[in-house]
Amino acid sequence: MAKFKSSISTQRKTEQPGRHFATAAGRLRKMVMFNLLQRHSEDICFRCGNKIGSAAELTIEHKQPWLDVSADLFWDLSNMAFSHASCNLPDRPRTLEIRTAAREGEAWCNGCKSFLPVESFPRDKNGWKVLSYRCRNCKNKQREWRSPPSLRHRLEKEDDFEDKIKHSVSL
């Protein structure tokens, strides 16, 4: 009978906040943590150094990677940091170097791993950021790599044709 009561309780706990209870509880914990970070002026992103604007943007990350290194790094609180969700990307290679701020008119390219002139970046299609994460050259390389073989073959033929024209003009 006790099991029946707990399932009713879980069902009621899920219905009232409007989402699964565990999800609601996790979100509430994150909101409380973000509120505490704001009160203590600790709401600064470890990666970019900018202020974290909302609990939805907040993530917790390890400063140094622990996987395949040491389980102690996982539990080490001095190895923990806060960052924007957009700055804490799991697919980027983790390094211990922290890049310096860009000079005026420059932006960081995640493909080249260097600062480039802002003019080298296309506008972001999502609209919430001004510039793309990758410069035009890296975006084009990514597009070529993702394009179907037939399109890639056609593009290579066009390049060969252009080279032949340039060569015949120079003769």
ZITA-V129562 format. One record per helix or strand of 2 or more residues. SS is the DSSP state (H for helix, E for strand). FROM is the first residue (numbers start at 1). LEN is the number of residues. If there is no record, write none. Layout:
{{SS FROM LEN} {SS FROM LEN}}
This chain:
{{H 2 16} {H 21 19} {H 55 3} {E 58 5} {H 71 5} {H 77 3} {E 80 5} {E 106 4} {E 114 4} {H 118 3} {E 121 3} {E 131 5} {H 136 11} {H 149 22}}
